[in-house]
Amino acid sequence: MRATQLRNRIVGFFVGIALFISALFGAASFLFAYNIEDRFFVSLLDDEAQTIAIQLEAGLQPTPRLDFIRYYPAHADLPRVVREALEAEPHRVEFSGEDVAHYHLKKLPTGYLLAEVSEQLVVRKIKGGMLKFILVLSGGVLVLALVLAFASLIMAKRLVKPLDTLVKIVEDAPVERLPQNFSGQFVNDEIGVFARTLEQALARIRRFIHREQAFTRDVSHELRTPVAITQSSLTLLRQTPLSDKQAELVGRIADAQHQITQSLEVLLALAREETLVHDSVRVLPVVEQVILAQAEKIAGKEIGVEVEVPAKLALPIAPSALQLLLNNLIGNAFTHINSGVVTISASTHSITVADTGGGIAPEQLKTLFEAGVKGPDSNGMGMGLSMVKRLCEKLNIELSVTSSDSGSAFCLQFTEIGGKVN
């Protein structure tokens, strides 16, 4: 496809140039011929004007030597067509008359010289022949352009062949193994320099990927073990006699432990390019679980929570991923509102978390999803919304936010999830 486009562009370029040059040559030829013809008639009238001047000085009757030129003593004596045109344009010297008549005029100190040159218009008579000649010449130029175009194609094919080889090397390389040690097969020209630069860039990318894979492996090993130990310890602790306050604290620790576990699974899946698509998960239970987990943030506040989620609504997304998204969005809404209403609504194509708080400052909206960015009243690390953005990009979920003085709304558009159309 790429080679075909290049060939078409080269041929089109040469054909376009040929047609342009042919049209330019044809127009120039006709302009040149008409200009020479007009200058010829002007020259004839100038010669006749000298003859008339001599005759007038000698007291003779002014008589032009050429039979198609006439002398008119006054403006009123001129033919009606010429006279009317001259009244409209006093400086005009060329006129078209009735039928095929054509006039050239020269004004004298005493009178006018008028040449009716319809029989002397050579260009008019040979115009058809000139046009045929220009068309034949244009055809020859076009054939020559096509020959040059195909010659250029052969040369371009030879020049582009190393580039095609380089493209094939990159295209045929498996995703898990970037190509390496390929620049040596290219000569030391511009493409060779590009191949070596590309090889160096791929080597840097390969080293970066290896570092990221090692980091992910280490995090997976180092964090999963203490998380599992903490979870088992909490299970044993719950089996011991606890006061109401202690039981409440253990419950909060267990909820936090559960969030850490799910967040760790999602983050590791993001780093490992694992799938987060699920056959079907009901949205309402996840929303309710998140609201209960985040309920502490609205304790003591005059905040109402409205849930507008159909009981049977399901989406093809992993429960842990959906819970991570909602934990951040609902948690943010609970944190940054002191009074009002937080509404969680959902349909087959979207989930919206809206609040009636004071809204988000316009300057903060520009960098809201960047890592480390947080509001002036936030006690967090500023990573939650950035993680939400990354997860949405992986799942092809469109994340948008609107905000005003009457509140903010975060919307997740589930038009396509993980390559699946909902």
KAVENJO-V80774 format. One line per field, one symbol per residue. phi: phi as a letter, one per 20 degrees, with the letter a starting at -180 (. if undefined). burial: # if it has 9 or more other C-alpha atoms within 8 Angstrom, else .. Layout:
phi->???
burial->???
//
This chain:
phi->.ffffffffffffffffffffffffffffffffffffffffffffffffffffffffemeffcffefedcdcfcffefggffffffffcfefcccddfldfbccccedgcocdcdedgeefffffdgffffffffffffffffffffffffffffffffegffffffffffefffecffbldffedfecffffffffffffffffffffffffffffffgffefffffffffffffffeefcfffffffffffffffffffffffffffffemffdecgacffgffffffgffefgfdfndecdddddcgfefccebfgfffffffgffffffffdcdbpcdddcbbfcbccdccdfendfgffffdfeefnebffeedeemdfffffffffffeleedcccbbfepcbdcdeefbclndee
burial->......#..##..##..##..#..##......##..#...##..##.##.##..##.......#....####.##..#...##.##........#.#...######....########..#.#.......#..#..##..##..##.###.##........##..#..##..#....##...#..#....###.##..#..##..#.....##..#..##...#..#..##..#...#........#..#...##.#...###.##.####....###.#####.##..##..##..#....#.....#...###################.###.########################...#...#.##.##.......##.#####.#########...##.#############...#
//
